[in-house]
Every structure is written in structure tokens, then in C-alpha cells.
Amino acid sequence: MISMTIFSIFPQRPRRRYTPGLALAAAMAILFASSWAWALQVSGLESPHSFLADPPSRSYFISNINGDNNARDNNGFITKLSDDGRITAFKFIEGGRGEVTLHAPKGMAIVDQVLYVTDVDTLRAFDKETGKPLAMIVLPRPADGKATQSLVDVAADGQGHLYLADQGGNAIYRVDLTPPPTLTLLLSGAHLAGPSGVAVNPKTGHLAVVSYDSGKIFDITPEGALTELASNGFFTGRFQNLSGVDFDRWGSMYVADATKGKIWRMLPNNKFQVIAEYLPGPSDLGIDRVNHLILVPYQDSNAAEVNGLESPTASSGDRAKRTLADYGFVEPKKSEKEGSPRK
């Protein structure tokens, strides 16, 4: 078994110490004991919801709700880390400081130099280097005046568009970033069952949307055509409250179940695997596709964690003999590389 090196990092004023790495490491020791060779834990956070990698700047960002999920209290903040796990700014962007308004930040996405953050009913844009607020887009008020709007996630497609998941309003929005940015409704309806996570498949360009209310996973084309990829059957209750979704560079999808404490991987051949379980409420996970890492926030435990992922085999999902390249000890083949390896 390859030993796991763990780095624990804490902000200057830790509020509540918790190390979910013990739970995740134990679960992974059972499932993929030799495939995880690098781990990092962050504690002392305040209701962290999303964990985002930005390989071009060698940085990570964690959104902190710091209070009620939809409270307009202007005390949310974004934590910034270096790629070696050091907290470079615990409150890099902070609601109520200067010109910043940030109530309950959740989902995040980066396009060029701009960090986009969902905040209750508003999409906010900040300079990813300075934290300076740049712009905002507010959702239109619901026609019936009764629906509760709750933007929980945002994803970029690399083609100048953002996609927003409105859990409370059962809607998916599309933002065209061509100046001036425009917001349009892509899909809405009770069948979306509380969309709580959205990601763009790097292989197909389609959206993956997970539901919190009924544990469904949808595939949505950029034009809005919806297909149900997975759901609970009459005799099965695989998913409960799904809270995050992302893809690795090979097109495998990772989904977090906040209530059951599991992380699932769906391979391109549609086979599902549990890669971690017994986790303390994982929220909106992220994938660092360059360094092949999974980023997991634990909203109810005020903590977050980074772990290395195994590389897929050349087969369609069947296990095969691994090499040292799977664990980061030697360079992978050129066909498997994307970007610069971790230094």
C-alpha cells in the first residue's frame, strides 16, 4: 500500500476544528486503498459550499455561506488557497468589506480573469486576482411571486456561456457573456426536482444536472433537450439528496450525495462506482482536471478536503493492473496528459 501524505492547514482564527480526512481516508482504504497518494484537509471554514480549482493561477477557491443558506446578511466570503494547500487569503472576497456585497455564496466558475459566484438570486463577478467586484446579474422575479429563488451552482462551457442552477425556482438559466451579458431561461419545471449542481461534460459539451429533491441526474444539450441519465427505481434507492457534480478530463462524472455521505463516479460507459462513503455531508464537489484531484467541501462540518484520483485504465471500466503513472510517481503517457503536471 502506498502511504498517504497529509497536510493540515488552518486559518489564523480557526472556529471549529474537524478533520474529515480520517473518514474519507478510511473509506478509500477499503475501496481504492492504493490509488490515493496525496491528501489535504482544510478546517475552520464557515459552511463551505463549493470548492473550485484554477490551474492557470495555481489557486483554489472555497465559497463560505457563513450563515443561513438564503439569508441576505452580507457576511459570506471566499477563501483562496495556493496549489500547495496554503491559505493565502482566508477572506479573499468578503461581503460587507469595501464595495463587496456577498450574502450566501455557493457555486463558482472562472472564465479568463473573472470569478463568477452564485449568491441567492444574483450572479456576481469578481476579479480573480484582486477580488474587486466587476458586475452582477439578478434573476427576474418569478411571475407568481411565490417561488423561492436559490442559485446554487454555475458552470462555464468554454464557449462564452455560463449555466446557472436555481434550486428553489426549479430552473436552469443560460448566460451569454458577449457584452452586454444576457440571461435567458433554458429549462424550468417541477421535473427538475430542485437542481442543485450543474457541470459541463468536457467530452460532449452537454450539461449534467443533479437534483436534490429526488436524486435524479439529467443530461441537457446546449439547446435545452433533456434526457434522464439516472434515477432511483421502484426497488432501488441509490441516490438521496445530490448536491454537486463535476467531470474529470476523461469524461467520468463525479456526484456527491449529501445525505448518504457518498461520492459516486459514473464512467463514460454509464457504469456507476462508489469511490467514497461515510462522509460527513459532502457538498458541491469540484475536480482539478490538470492535476487529477477531487475537491470536497463539507458544509455541515466547516471543513474541506483534496484527494488524488486514480487514472482510468484503457478498458471500459474493468479493473486492470495499474502502473506507477496512476499514482503520480512517473509521467503518464502523452495521450493522458492535460496541462502541466503538479510540481
C-alpha positions in Angstrom: 0.0 0.0 0.0 1.3 3.4 -0.9 1.4 5.7 2.0 -0.7 8.9 2.0 0.9 12.2 2.8 -1.5 14.6 4.6 -1.1 18.3 5.0 -3.4 20.0 7.5 -3.9 23.8 7.2 -5.8 26.1 9.4 -6.8 29.9 9.1 -5.4 32.3 11.7 -8.6 32.1 13.8 -10.0 28.6 13.5 -13.5 28.4 14.7 -14.2 24.7 14.8 -11.6 22.0 14.1 -12.7 19.0 12.1 -10.7 16.6 10.1 -12.9 14.7 7.6 -9.8 13.2 6.1 -9.9 10.5 8.6 -13.4 9.4 7.4 -12.5 9.8 3.7 -9.2 8.0 4.1 -10.8 5.1 5.9 -13.5 4.8 3.3 -10.9 5.0 0.5 -8.6 2.5 2.2 -11.4 0.0 1.8 -12.3 0.8 -1.8 -9.2 2.0 -3.6 -6.5 1.6 -1.0 -3.5 2.2 -3.2 -4.9 4.7 -5.6 -4.9 7.9 -3.4 -1.4 9.2 -2.7 -2.0 12.8 -1.9 -4.4 14.5 0.5 -5.1 17.9 2.1 -7.5 19.0 4.7 -8.8 22.5 5.5 -10.8 23.2 8.6 -12.1 26.3 10.4 -14.3 27.3 7.5 -17.8 28.7 7.8 -20.4 26.5 6.0 -18.3 25.9 2.9 -20.4 25.0 -0.1 -18.2 24.8 -3.2 -14.5 24.1 -3.9 -13.0 25.3 -7.2 -9.6 24.8 -8.8 -8.0 27.4 -11.1 -4.9 25.7 -12.5 -3.7 28.7 -14.6 -3.2 30.7 -11.5 -2.2 27.7 -9.4 -5.0 28.6 -6.9 -8.1 27.1 -5.3 -11.3 28.9 -4.1 -13.8 27.8 -1.4 -17.1 29.6 -1.0 -18.3 30.1 2.6 -22.0 30.7 3.2 -21.3 31.8 6.8 -24.9 31.6 8.0 -28.3 30.6 6.6 -28.4 29.3 3.0 -30.5 32.2 1.7 -30.0 34.9 4.3 -29.3 38.4 2.9 -26.8 39.1 5.7 -23.9 40.2 3.5 -21.3 38.2 5.5 -20.4 35.5 3.0 -16.8 35.1 1.9 -14.5 33.3 -0.5 -11.3 31.6 0.8 -8.3 31.5 -1.5 -5.5 28.8 -1.4 -2.3 28.2 -3.2 -1.9 24.9 -5.0 0.3 23.5 -2.2 -2.6 24.0 0.3 -1.6 27.2 2.0 -4.4 29.6 2.7 -3.3 32.8 1.0 -6.4 34.8 2.0 -9.0 33.4 4.4 -11.4 36.1 3.4 -10.2 36.9 -0.1 -13.6 38.3 -1.0 -15.8 39.3 1.9 -19.3 40.6 2.0 -19.6 44.0 3.7 -16.0 44.9 3.1 -15.5 47.9 0.7 -17.8 47.7 -2.2 -18.4 43.9 -1.9 -21.9 42.5 -1.5 -21.9 38.8 -0.8 -24.7 37.1 1.2 -24.6 33.4 0.8 -22.0 32.4 -1.9 -22.4 28.9 -3.3 -21.4 27.8 -6.8 -18.4 29.2 -8.6 -16.8 29.2 -12.1 -13.9 31.0 -13.7 -13.7 32.4 -17.2 -10.4 34.1 -18.0 -9.7 36.6 -15.2 -13.3 36.6 -13.8 -14.6 34.6 -10.8 -18.3 34.1 -11.0 -20.2 33.3 -7.8 -23.9 32.5 -7.3 -25.5 34.4 -4.4 -29.2 33.8 -3.6 -30.8 35.3 -6.7 -27.7 37.0 -8.1 -24.7 36.0 -10.2 -21.8 38.1 -9.1 -18.5 38.7 -10.9 -15.1 39.4 -9.3 -11.6 39.9 -10.5 -9.9 36.6 -9.5 -6.6 38.2 -8.7 -7.7 41.2 -6.7 -11.2 40.3 -5.6 -12.7 43.5 -6.9 -16.4 43.3 -7.8 -16.9 43.7 -11.5 -20.6 43.1 -12.3 -23.8 41.3 -11.3 -26.8 39.8 -13.0 -30.1 39.5 -10.9 -32.7 36.8 -11.8 -36.1 38.1 -12.9 -38.7 37.9 -10.2 -41.0 34.8 -10.5 -44.3 35.6 -12.2 -46.4 34.1 -9.4 -44.3 35.8 -6.7 -44.3 32.6 -4.7 -41.3 30.6 -5.8 -38.1 30.9 -3.7 -35.1 31.6 -5.9 -31.9 30.0 -4.8 -28.9 30.0 -7.2 -26.7 27.1 -6.0 -24.3 26.4 -8.9 -22.7 27.8 -12.0 -20.7 26.2 -14.8 -18.8 27.6 -17.8 -18.8 25.8 -21.2 -15.6 27.4 -22.5 -17.6 28.8 -25.4 -18.6 32.1 -23.8 -21.6 30.8 -21.8 -22.5 30.1 -18.2 -25.2 27.8 -16.9 -26.9 28.5 -13.6 -28.9 26.1 -11.4 -31.8 27.6 -9.5 -32.7 25.0 -6.9 -35.6 26.9 -5.3 -37.1 28.0 -8.6 -36.6 24.6 -10.4 -34.8 26.3 -13.3 -31.7 26.3 -15.4 -30.5 29.6 -16.9 -28.0 30.4 -19.6 -25.8 33.5 -19.6 -24.2 34.7 -22.9 -21.1 36.6 -21.8 -20.8 38.5 -25.0 -21.1 42.2 -24.0 -23.5 43.1 -22.7 -24.2 39.8 -20.9 -27.7 38.4 -21.4 -29.6 36.0 -19.2 -32.2 33.5 -20.7 -34.2 30.7 -19.2 -33.1 27.4 -20.6 -35.4 25.0 -18.7 -37.8 25.1 -15.9 -40.4 22.9 -14.2 -41.0 20.6 -11.2 -39.5 17.7 -13.1 -36.0 19.2 -12.4 -36.7 18.3 -8.7 -34.5 21.0 -7.2 -31.4 21.2 -9.4 -28.5 21.5 -7.0 -25.5 21.1 -9.2 -24.5 21.8 -12.9 -21.4 20.9 -14.8 -20.3 20.8 -18.4 -19.1 17.5 -19.8 -15.7 18.3 -21.4 -16.2 15.5 -24.0 -19.7 16.2 -25.2 -20.4 19.8 -24.3 -23.7 18.7 -22.7 -24.8 19.7 -19.2 -25.0 17.4 -16.3 -27.6 18.5 -13.7 -28.2 16.7 -10.4 -31.4 17.1 -8.3 -31.6 17.5 -4.6 -35.2 16.5 -4.1 -35.3 13.2 -5.9 -31.8 12.1 -6.6 -32.0 12.4 -10.4 -29.2 13.0 -12.9 -30.0 14.8 -16.2 -28.2 15.3 -19.4 -29.1 18.5 -21.1 -27.9 19.7 -24.5 -27.0 23.4 -25.0 -30.3 23.8 -26.9 -32.2 22.5 -23.8 -33.1 18.9 -24.8 -33.3 16.9 -21.6 -32.6 13.2 -21.0 -32.7 11.4 -17.7 -29.4 9.6 -17.1 -30.1 8.1 -13.8 -32.7 8.0 -11.0 -34.0 5.8 -8.2 -36.1 2.8 -9.3 -39.0 1.1 -7.6 -36.8 -1.4 -5.8 -33.6 0.8 -5.5 -32.8 3.9 -3.6 -29.3 4.6 -4.9 -29.4 8.4 -4.5 -31.0 10.6 -1.9 -30.0 14.3 -1.9 -27.5 15.0 -4.7 -25.5 18.2 -4.1 -22.7 18.5 -6.6 -21.4 17.3 -9.9 -18.2 17.6 -12.0 -16.2 15.8 -14.6 -12.6 14.7 -14.9 -10.6 15.1 -18.1 -11.6 11.7 -19.4 -15.3 12.4 -19.2 -16.1 10.4 -16.0 -18.7 12.1 -13.8 -18.5 12.6 -10.1 -21.6 13.1 -7.9 -21.9 13.9 -4.2 -24.8 12.7 -2.1 -25.0 15.0 0.9 -27.4 12.9 2.9 -26.0 9.4 2.2 -22.4 10.7 2.6 -21.2 9.1 -0.7 -19.3 10.1 -3.8 -20.2 8.3 -6.9 -18.3 8.1 -10.2 -20.1 7.4 -13.5 -17.8 6.2 -16.2 -18.3 7.1 -19.8 -19.9 3.7 -20.3 -22.5 4.6 -17.7 -21.3 2.2 -15.0 -21.6 3.6 -11.5 -19.0 3.1 -8.8 -19.0 4.3 -5.1 -15.5 5.8 -4.7 -16.0 7.1 -1.1 -18.6 6.7 1.6 -19.3 7.5 5.3 -18.5 11.1 4.5 -19.9 14.0 6.7 -22.3 15.6 4.3 -20.2 16.3 1.1 -21.5 19.4 -0.8 -20.7 20.9 -4.2 -17.5 19.0 -5.1 -15.1 20.0 -7.8 -12.4 18.3 -10.0 -9.0 19.7 -10.7 -8.6 18.3 -14.2 -5.0 19.3 -14.7 -3.7 17.6 -11.5 -6.5 15.0 -11.4 -7.7 15.8 -7.9 -11.1 15.8 -6.3 -12.1 18.7 -4.1 -14.8 18.0 -1.5 -16.4 20.7 0.8 -18.2 19.5 4.0 -20.8 22.3 4.6 -22.1 21.0 7.9 -18.6 20.3 9.3 -16.9 23.6 8.4 -14.2 21.7 6.5 -12.9 20.7 3.1 -10.6 18.2 1.6 -8.5 17.5 -1.5 -7.5 14.0 -2.6 -5.8 12.5 -5.6 -7.8 10.4 -8.1 -6.7 7.3 -9.8 -6.2 7.4 -13.6 -8.6 5.3 -15.6 -7.4 2.2 -17.4 -7.6 1.8 -21.1 -10.5 -0.6 -20.6 -14.2 0.4 -20.5 -14.3 0.4 -16.7 -13.0 -3.1 -15.8 -10.1 -3.0 -13.3 -6.7 -3.7 -14.8 -3.2 -3.7 -13.5 -2.1 -0.2 -12.6 1.3 1.3 -13.2 3.3 3.9 -11.2 1.9 6.6 -13.5 -1.5 6.0 -12.0 -0.2 7.3 -8.7 1.9 10.3 -9.9 5.3 8.7 -9.4 6.2 8.7 -13.1 4.9 10.7 -16.1 1.8 9.4 -17.7 1.7 8.7 -21.4 1.3 11.8 -23.6 -2.2 10.9 -24.6 -3.3 11.0 -20.9 -1.7 14.4 -20.1 -3.6 17.7 -20.0 -1.7 20.7 -18.9 1.4 20.8 -16.7 1.9 18.2 -14.1 1.9 19.2 -10.4 5.3 20.4 -9.3 
